[in-house]
């Protein structure tokens, strides 16, 4: 989902910024949730941990053949390593 809203807010003396309720709701951010801040293309980006995980999963899927189980491969690798110990 692409949110095409803008809001102006101020940075307080402690460096805090309030994310408006409509933005939090659109992104699924609740009180106490952790978010990831990143500077990209000279912009501050805010992502939820869920968004970050989904992005990482998409990147991994680009390099894994369909039907491949990374979990099964990891278990097999660990078993081979244990045999060599």
C-alpha positions in Angstrom: 0.0 0.0 0.0 1.3 3.4 -0.9 0.2 6.2 1.4 0.0 9.5 -0.5 -0.6 11.8 2.5 1.6 14.4 4.0 1.7 15.9 7.4 3.7 18.5 9.0 5.1 18.1 12.5 7.8 19.6 14.6 10.8 18.0 16.2 10.7 18.7 19.9 13.7 19.6 22.1 14.5 16.0 22.7 14.5 15.1 19.0 11.2 13.4 19.1 8.6 13.4 16.3 5.0 12.4 16.7 3.8 10.1 13.9 0.2 11.2 13.2 -2.5 8.7 14.1 -3.7 8.2 10.4 -0.1 7.3 9.4 0.3 4.9 12.3 -3.0 3.3 11.5 -2.2 3.0 7.8 1.2 1.3 8.6 -0.2 -0.9 11.4 2.0 0.7 14.1 0.7 0.4 17.6 2.0 1.9 20.9 5.1 0.0 22.0 6.0 -1.3 18.5 9.6 -1.1 17.3 10.2 0.6 14.0 13.3 0.8 11.8 14.6 4.2 10.8 16.7 4.4 7.7 18.2 7.3 5.6 17.8 6.5 1.9 18.1 9.0 -0.9 18.5 11.8 1.6 15.0 10.9 3.1 14.2 9.5 6.5 12.2 6.3 6.0 10.2 4.5 8.8 9.5 0.8 8.4 7.8 -1.6 10.8 9.8 -4.8 11.7 7.1 -6.7 9.8 7.8 -4.7 6.6 11.5 -5.2 7.1 11.1 -9.0 7.4 8.8 -9.1 4.3 11.4 -7.1 2.3 14.2 -9.5 3.3 12.0 -12.5 2.4 11.3 -11.1 -1.0 15.0 -10.5 -1.6 15.9 -14.1 -0.6 13.1 -15.5 -2.8 14.8 -13.9 -5.8 17.8 -16.2 -5.3 16.1 -19.4 -4.2 14.7 -21.9 -6.7 11.0 -22.6 -6.3 10.4 -25.7 -4.1 13.7 -25.3 -2.3 13.4 -25.6 1.5 16.1 -23.4 3.1 15.2 -25.0 6.5 15.8 -28.5 5.2 19.1 -27.4 3.6 20.2 -25.8 6.9 19.3 -28.9 8.9 21.2 -31.1 6.4 24.3 -28.8 6.6 24.2 -28.8 10.4 24.0 -32.6 10.5 27.0 -32.9 8.1 28.9 -30.5 10.3 28.0 -32.5 13.4 29.3 -35.7 11.8 32.7 -34.0 11.1 33.1 -32.9 14.7 
